[in-house]
């Protein structure tokens, strides 16, 4: 699968850019601290630049799975408890040449699923009760193929570690702004006013770095969803199954009264984004209802998706999303389906449409 090199390159460059930004960011912070707050030795400076981000990333990587378990209240399945789910996951995992993940059920009636873990051998595939209740077997199979794509691409580990850096910048911004508000801290080297100005400067720079690095992480998050969608189409041989699943998932999540916040990037579909997407389509229902029968049929929905995909406002708004818009994901799957129908689709073209 040569196309996988594209994902690896994007992940690699994204990580490199984020690390370079943070190195420059921490270097500037140390310069401002040394100039206006307190003198720092070279060893202390290097410790802050290298050790602090590394420890923070490792800490998030270490505690991430535990946080996911506690926040979702998932329950691990016992062997034989759900034979169809077990056999389906085992079949697709074998085709993907990855270890069989542990299976868990989340007691939540919204249709969703996610994977998490530190390595492929310790990965967990969790599905919501609402997914099994509201989707048919082919659609669930499409979702499972997508989630196994994340395991194959090691997305869960990479994104968990990478997302720690924007969080660190945000914490620095909040902390320094609070310190400045409380009086500027120590005046052992410069006057207290200079220290306060330096802390405000650090807070502003930290917030800018937070925004830039967060946008970079979100871009990679959206890209990994497209790659996993394409992988599901390949491993299941049925793009239509995931296409139908995404439609039901988006609609089902839009009905949820209280979208989940903490794990939005992990899910196959972002609950908050689903609400927004459905609301925007319904707001333009009269425009997209070409036969004026009060119902958007499949062709009308397809035309609406194509039009929404070309919207400049939607393009800019999507920069702040962890997932691609559902209509773009469906259009990608339809491109793959059309190629499959020609008989020219091979395992060398799994990611050709991403």
N, C-alpha and C positions, 0 to 999 in steps of 0.2 A: 504494500500500500504506500506508494511514494507520496501520495497526498498528505499523509500523516506528517511528513517533514514540514509542511506549511504550519501546522499547529505547533510543532516543536519550535520552529523558528520564531513564531509569534510569541509563544510563551517565553522563550529565551530572551528575545529582545525586550519584551515587556518587563521581565525581571531585571535585566541589565539596566534599562532606563530608570526604573524605579530605584534601584540601588545607587546609581550615579546621582540622581536627584537628592536622595537622602544623605549621601556623603557630603555633597555641597551644602545641603541644608544644615547638617550638624556642624560642619566646619564654620559656617557663618554664625551659628549660635555661639560656638566656642569663642570666636573672635569678639563678638559683642559682649559676652560675659567677661572675657579677659580685659577688654578695653574699658568697660564701664562699671563692672560689678566687683569682681574679685580675680586676682591673678591666678592662672592655672598653669601647672607644670605640664611638660610634654607628655609624660606618662598618664596623667589624669585625662588630658585631652584625647589621647588615643584610646583610652579605656572607654570614654563616653562615646566616641565615634564608632568604635568597633563592637565593644561588648554590649552596650545598651540595646541597640537594635537587634543584635543576634540573640541576646537573652530573651527579649520581648517576643521575637518570632518563635523561638523554641518553646517558650512558655505557652503561647497560644496553640502551637502544634500539639503540645503535650496534653493540655486540658480541653482542647476542642471537642473530641468525641464525648467526654463526660458531660460537657455543657449541652451538647445535642441530645443526649439520652435524657437528661434531667428536664430539659425544657419541652420536649415533645411527649414525655410520659410513655414512650414506646414500650412494647412488650415483645420479647424474643419468642419466636415460634418454636414449639417442641417438634422433634422429628415425627412426621406422619400427621401433624395437625392440619395441614392444608396440602394434601398430596398434589393437586393440580399446580399450585403455585411453586412448590418445591421442584416438581419435574420440569416445569417450564423454565425456571431460572437455571436449573442444572443443564438443560439442553442448550440454552443460549450461552451460558458460561463456557460450556465445552466447545461450542463453535467459536467463541471468542478467545479460547485458549487462556482463560484466566481462572484463578481459584473460585470455587463456589462461595459467594458471600453469605454471611449470616443473614437470616430473614427475620424481620420484625414487623409488627403491626402497630400503627399509631391509632389510638382511640379518637379519631376525628372524622366527622362525616363529610368533610370537604374532599374532593378528588385530587390527590396529590401523591408524590413519591419523591424520595431522595436517597442518596448514598453518602456515607461518611466513613472515616477511619484514617489510620496513619499509613497503612500499606495495603497492597492488594490482598494480602493474606489475612488482614484483620478488618477488611471492609464489611460494612453492614448495609443491606438494601432494606429500606423501610418503606412500606406502603400504607397509606391511609385507608381506614375502613371504607370511607366514601369512594375511593377509587375502585375497590372490588365490588361495591354495591351498584355503582352507576355506570360502569364501563363493561362492555362484553369482553370475552376472553381474547379475541384478536387485538382489541384496543389495549388491554392490559399487557399483552405480549409486546406490543409496540413500545409501551412505556418502559417495560423491563429492558428491552433492547437499548433504549436511550440511556437508562441508568447504568447499564453494564458498559456502555461507551465511555461514561465518565470514569469508571474503574480502569478500563483499558488505557485511557489517556492520562490517568493519575491526576485528574482535575481536582478532586476533593482535597488532596494533600497540598498541591501547589497553591490553590486559591486560599486555603486556610492560612498558610504561611504568608502569602503575599498580601492578604488583606490586613495583616497585623501592622504593616508600615503606615498606611493612612491613619489607622487608629492611633498609633503612637504620635504622629504629627498633630492629630486633633487633641490628644491629651496634653501635649506640650503647649499648644495654643491656649487651651483652657487654663492650665496651671499658671503660665506666665502672665496671662491677663489678670487672673485673680491676685497673683503676687504684686503686680503693678498697682492694682486697685487698693491693696492693703498698705501701700507706702513705699514700694520700690525695693524692699529687702535691705540687705546689708550695704553700708556706705564705707566699707573698710578701704576701698581703693579710690573711688570717686565719690562725689557728693550724691546724696540720696536722690535728687532730681534726675541726675544723669542715669542712675540705675533704673529709675522708673521708666525713662524714655527707652532705654535699652530693652527692658522687659516688654514694653509695648511693641517695639520693633520685632522682637523675637516672636511675639504672639501673632503679629500680622503675617510675617514670613511663614510661620508654622501653618497658619490657616490656608495660605496660598498653596503651600506644598501639599497640605491635606487634600485640597480640591484637585490639584493636578494629578497626584498619585491615585486618588480615588477614581478619577475619570479613566486613568490607565487600567486600573484593576477592573472597572466595570466593562471596559472594552474587551478585555480578555475573557471576562465572564460571559459576555454575549457571544463571542466567537466560539467558546467551548460548547455552548448550547447548540449552535449550528452544526458543529462537528459531531456531537452526540446524536443529533437528529439524523444526520446522514448515515451514521454508523447503524442506527436502529433500522433504517430502510434497508441497509445491506444485510445485517445479520438475520433479520426476520424475513427479508424478501418481500415485504409488504409496506411500502411507504404510506399507502392509504390507511393502514391500521393506526399509525401514529398521527396522521393528519386528522382522522376522526376523533382520536383520543384527545388531541390538543384542543379541538373545538369544544368537546364536552367538558374538559377540564377548565378551560377559560370561562365558559358559561357558568359552570358549577361554582367556581371560585367567586364569580361576580355576584352571586347570591349570598355569599357569606357575610353576616352582619359585622364581623370583626376580623379583618385580615391579620394573619400572623406577621410580626415585624422582624423578630430576631434571626430567622433562618431563611429569609426570602431568597438569598442567592443560592441556597442548596436545593430548593424545590425544582421540579420540572417546569413549573410555571409560577410566576410571582403573583400572589393573591391580590396585592394592591394594584399591580399593573393590569391584571385581568379585569378588575372593576372599571378601571379607566378606559380600557379598550372597548368593552361592551357598551359603556355609557356613550362613548364617542360615536359608535356605529348607530346606536339607537337615536341619538340626537339628530342624525342625518338620515333617518329611516325613509322619510318622504323622498329625499333625493335619490336614494339607492333603490327604492321600490319602483322599478321601471314599469311593471304591469299594473301598479296601483291596486293590488289585491290585499294589501295590509300585511303581507308576509314576505320576508326576504328569502327567496329560493336560493339554491346552490349557485346558479349562474350570477344572480344579483350580488350575492355575498362575495363571489370571486372578483367581480368588477369593483366592488367596494374596497376589497383588499388591495387591488392593484392601484386604485386611486389614492388610498391612504398611504401606500408605500412610497408614492411620489411626493407626498406633502413635505415641504421644507420644514414646517413647524414640527411635524412629527419626527423628522430626522434629527433636528436639534434636541427635541425633548428626549429622544431615545438615548442620547449621550449619557444621561443620568440614570439609565435603567440597567439592571443586572441581567435581564433577558431580552432577546430580540422580540419585536412585536409578533404576536401569534400569526398575523397574516403573512409576515415575511417568512416565518418558519413553514407555513403551509405551502406557500409558493415555491420554496426550495424543495419540499417533498414532492410537489407535483412535477417539477422539472426532472427529478430523479425517476419518478414513476413513468414519465413520458419516454425517458431514455431506456428504462427497463423494457418497455413495450416494443422498442425497436430491436431488441435482442443484442444490442451492442454494449450493454452495461456489464462490466466485469469488476473483479476485486481490485483492479488497478485504477478504477474510477470512483471509488467510494466517496472521496471528498472533492471530486472535480467541480461540483456545483456550489461549494461553500464560498 
